[in-house]
């Protein structure tokens, strides 16, 4: 069996595999929101209520991707203009957010470990699951409808999220070892938003060439 089979259209769009992927991402999304429970409660008690949606970055990215999978499982033959717009926006958010926060989480864990944070099995589980977020988003963008305009809107959302995170201190909690590197983390986060957009855009260009 050739390895290329595992990223082929026939394999990735196989309905049993799509359902498996949907289930795994849905459960991961639920787990992610539970993971953020303490920070959500702290934010609700100490920050304006409108900042709450900006707190759980990774599970929200996973939620967008889970929703995007529904379009592949249940394609709409004659969607309205509103339905088309909703789809491309959700797909764009699914891709750029999953790539950005998938890589960001791994980078923070590794950076914390490099400065002395002790890793346990949870950290390794998070590394594996967040890397999977980034990889699956780029793999499946080939089969999505979102184009450059939708990706730009998604990038604007990421940059807004970054600004609120680091202006109002509602960013994902960092390992203690990285608290004195907060400025560097902030710049890395902004840069990663741009890099995630660029990665999705490049995959989009490859998709157009394949057509």
Order of alpha helices (4+ residues) and beta strands (2+ residues): alpha-alpha-alpha-alpha-alpha-alpha-alpha-alpha
